[in-house]
Amino acid sequence: MNILEVELCMGSSCFARGNAQALEHIEAYLESNKLTDQVKLSGHLCLSTCSEGPNIRIGGVLHKHVRPETVVILIEAALQGKEPCYG
């Protein structure tokens, strides 16, 4: 089984712009869907694109300007090997 790596920027800029809430969404989603063994969640102090935050890297793909309510869509798409659909 492949483990999906989800890296959340926890630097002060990204954290203040929404990654604090994104973290809550991710943790709740993983727990309620019993995905904690399929997703490795980690935090980083900086993903080096502060002006374009909040940032999250999912499966090696950097997503910029991520809203907390869309992180689950991004993770679901990555788990299914698809492009995210916001529709």
Buried (B, 14 or more C-beta within 10 A) or exposed (E): EEEBBBBBBBBEBBBEBBBBBBBEBBEEBBEEBEBEEBBEBEBBEBBEBBEBBBBBBBBEEBBBEBBBEBBBBBBBBBBEEEEBEEE
